[in-house]
């Protein structure tokens, strides 16, 4: 099973790489007639489609041992198949999806459909801001990131919501607030954390990025002095009065050893690197208005994630901000000559490592 999934993913990975490089040949190569470009464009989309299909199949047919939460969702699917209520405190749209798909006894059906929504949602959302050939390269960058594998194997509800979140972002970028709200509601129906990211995106549009950077630095320092923990403890009595105390207490008093709460230097280092890159890109005039807005949202959401080090599942909060990184990275990929191909291949190196370590190595 693992060998088959690995082969499928490897073929898909190579296909998307070839499609990305082929797209650059069309976008940045010598000027040619449309008729001479047409075969290359057709090949590009064919490889892209094959890569997407193989990626979905490799995710959907994975072993029950791949991913920390795969077995949990498999058990919930089986419960729905036998007419029982879906265990867990999940959002209504995700529960509805699980029940609707429980027409077979195999959880593979559920995981394959979720993977399809995950991949297609990302592509459709990206198409709102990027052309077809740009989406090929953007999708390849996305496959090369660690949070792609985390969202596809561990936090499935957040992964399903991602496409709607991104589509909502780009609708807001185009000043279509009604569509932003509608897509945001759907996203929250799959994972409630979407409301935080969408709210931050809405509020950050007109905020000077310098103030957000200052807030970000402070947010990284406060956990070192346990300030967020003290504030959280102060909120619990207030939350209890409005019926939310139990929720806060669950996160505040959970076993720290079980959920690895506390300051994580590796998260901070990973989060700082894109910001340093952004500052360099800004000086090189590589950042447009929409990219800067995405960076604002990333910085603000990452700040909130840093303030959540003391609660369980804080990695989910970081995933919300890291989900924006492919779009930030794409803005800085050079377009002259072979530079883009070199950049894409460089991005592929960590991608293969994450593919092996987070996908094909069974989790304890």
PyMOL commands that set and color helices and strands:
alter all, ss='L'
color gray80, all
select helices_A, chain A and resi 2-28+34-60+70-81+92-101+107-126+132-143+146-153+156-173+177-190+194-204+209-225+227-241+245-252+256-259+265-283+289-306+314-322+325-331+339-360
alter helices_A, ss='H'
color red, helices_A
deselect
rebuild
show_as cartoon
